[in-house]
Amino acid sequence: MQQKYYTTSTSDAINDLETHIEIGLSSSIAEKRLKVNGPNLLTEELNTPIWKRILAQFKDFLVIILIIAAIISIVVGREWIDGLIIIAILIINVIISISQENKADNALKKLKEMTAPRAKVLRDGSIIEVESHNLVVGDIVIIEAGDYIPADLRLIESINLQIEEASLTGESTSTTKNADNILGLDAPIGDRDNSAYMGTIVTVGRGRGVVTASGMNTEMGNIATMLNAVATPRTPLQIKLDVMAKKLGIVLIIICAVIFIVGLINGMRLTEIFIVSVSLAVAAIPEGIAIVTTMILAIGVSRMVKSNVIIKRMSAVEALGSTTVICSDKTGTLTQNKMTVVRVCDLFNCYPVTGTGYIAEGKVENEGLEISQNINEIAKIASLCNDALYDKSQSSIIGDPTEAALLVFSEKVNLDHILFRQQNPRILELPFDSDRKLMSTFNVVGSKIVMNTKGAPDEIIKRATKYLHKGEIHPFTADLKEKLIKKNESYALEALRILGFAYREFVNKESVEEEEQDLIFVGLVAMIDPPRKEAKLAIKECHDAGITIKMITGDHKITAKEIGIQLGIVSEKDEAIEGLEINNLSDAELKEKVKTVNIFARVSPAHKVRIVEAIKNNNEIVAMTGDGVNDAPSLKKADIGIAMGITGTDVSKEASDLILTDDNFVSIVHAIEQGRMIYQNIQKVIAYLLSANIGEILIVLIALLLRFPVPLIATQLLFVNLLTDALPAFALGMEENVTGLMKNPPRDPNESLINKPMRNMIVYKSILLTIAVLSSFYYGWQTYSEGVGITFAFFTLVASELLLTYPSRSFNFTRPTKSMLTNKMLNRSIAISFIILLAVIYVPQLANIFHVQSLSISQFFIAFGFSMIPVVGSEISKLIFKT
């Protein structure tokens, strides 16, 4: 029976689980426990057995009929070799289909692994991040607002901690946690305020806990049937493909029925025309498009990882190609997210601070002035009112970059923030809130309780009634406040981020008031986060692609606009608006406003939702970035939610459609380009396969209408389908050398899957293929014999379809250059397929099986010449009809 750790003290839980509250587990012990107990995962549904997947390939009605027809041929004695070959080809088709499905499944599985959540744990005395499935019992886990609880925990520390446990209890309100409580055995999950459970969400505060259960041993594991992995939902594109394939299949079956009737009228044997008709239907129906499309989507999305983009939902790939507006945060996305304190001020003087980044090298320069005592007080508040972790020896941070910059600043004034935090422990905190724009902590300082507050200068100034100067406290007059506000605005004009610092003292814990009022102003800190150089080029690329960029940030309007000007988002004359102005706009007014305004400053999460909704109401396709818990609603509201991989919370990542692993705006642009390329590649494959399949139907139908002998027999039709629909089609879908994608406007999301360029390509190629094959057959039949004519037709059909992959790489005219051969996978696929084709014609045993004859050198080149007709004609049609 599992130990009920909510009934024990924290010290007993730590001892029983053989871990250490300050050091955690050692890496070696964690590794051993992981091997013994397995990964921290819920059991997924078992994969479909291979025998079921094989049988599923033979469920198709036409395939069943073809197998029956092949068996009849074998039993009757006529064409018994053809019957065996048909069955053999179908078996090979099954093997290829299952192989493709496995590749698609594996690619999708890798994508799922990429989005696995991570957890902060204490191991070997250091805080590190690990993938949640590597957690083991005894791990000390650090949690904060926005995190998902990665395993069942007995809390050992809780600071203003609240957790939303609706997934387990059904209660929508958050539960306040208290690590010090000890409960009875009969306490239900909803009342266990000293514990946290896998799958729940931290909404407020922070804390630490020891893992008491992982994987299927968790409370969530007990109801794993509710949370087991389900099949990956099909995207709108895949649904469209299924509908298209079914409709097209019905049409093709009708045509094949017509071919069957015409064949009988022409006097063909019943068995022969029946097998030809069914084989043609099996070969022509594009049942493989869905599988190939899934592979292109999955593998294409896997490639996006190289561009620092993780796609969580396949449907986002389709939406990316239609994106018309990107709503981007400023900090870290458009800027470098390496905040550095460059100035520090009291009420009367400012001092430059040297050094950059997270290296604690630099100092406060006096510039001939006596350095104010307030500077040290600012450093103290900055260290205590701070949740970041800074490793001075490694120059590394865990947490918010702004808070990390403050810790680096503290080190520059020789304040050891780790020791100082230990000497002045935190007993309570008021976490940062985007509405208050403040954060406060209550620390024991000597015999007093001090509330340390940092946040937006205007809020600090508004709530302060006194100020500190030379160790003395003075009244904060309206004139002094006005002077400070002007100083703040002047810094904002330089695109500096300003934070205000203040404090308030209480005699003892009982006298503490949790209100950020009656503050004592201490000073300001000015930080800079310079724009990313590459972001400016990416924004220009977006503008060229018809995509509008809107900056939505919590920063000051002046600062935001200055960064926007530097990046080319707006010009000096363009308007920028703040959240307060948005409050005064109706939905209809905001809908009009977002058409022209591209800078939104001082906004709250509620404002973001309204902005996104207003933009969408203008029939725009919106991509929205976010990183906080409160960004989740706007991420869900957007057509494409984009979470930050570095600074993003688990909640924002869960609500998003894709994750940027580098938090860089440039990666969004790469994702859009990749999304456009993937969608276009799918269109190319569909056009290629349909033009070949329709061409095969037309070849047989027209030959019968002209009372020609059937130019292609059943085994040949199935072999062509096997040879051209597998490797070449897949390789075509892996096209990467696609130019000009970001020079075109976004794709209309309501556009038909088979658009005008695709329809043109399908029509032209299928007609050209029909002309080439029938001409080749007729020449060989009339000049040599019917057997040579069939060989000519077979060779021309296969060679034409293989060579048509090259003009299929683009819907536009392709000039003969080296770039035609840049798709190495396609080149190899064509080479392999041609070798197989030559083997079928020139190896006697294979030639007999497929009823073809060896061609002389002159005959070979004549047949090859006919196969070039569709290739050359396809390119000419692009010029004539401007597809």
TADA-V958505 format. One record per helix or strand of 2 or more residues. SS is the DSSP state (2 for helix, 1 for strand). FROM is the first residue (numbers start at 1). LEN is the number of residues. Records with the same first field share a line. If there is no record, write none. Layout:
BEGIN
SS=FROM-LEN ; FROM-LEN
END
This chain:
BEGIN
2=5-3 ; 10-7 ; 27-11 ; 50-8 ; 61-16 ; 80-35 ; 132-3 ; 166-4 ; 189-3 ; 215-3 ; 219-4 ; 224-4 ; 236-30 ; 270-15 ; 289-19 ; 315-6 ; 374-11 ; 401-12 ; 417-7 ; 457-7 ; 478-15 ; 509-3 ; 533-12 ; 557-11 ; 579-5 ; 587-7 ; 605-12 ; 629-9 ; 650-6 ; 665-41 ; 714-20 ; 741-3 ; 756-28 ; 786-22 ; 818-4 ; 824-19 ; 844-6 ; 857-25
1=118-6 ; 126-6 ; 140-5 ; 152-13 ; 175-2 ; 195-2 ; 201-13 ; 309-3 ; 325-4 ; 340-6 ; 350-4 ; 389-3 ; 396-3 ; 426-8 ; 438-8 ; 448-8 ; 464-6 ; 472-4 ; 496-11 ; 519-10 ; 548-5 ; 576-3 ; 599-3 ; 622-5 ; 640-5 ; 658-3
END
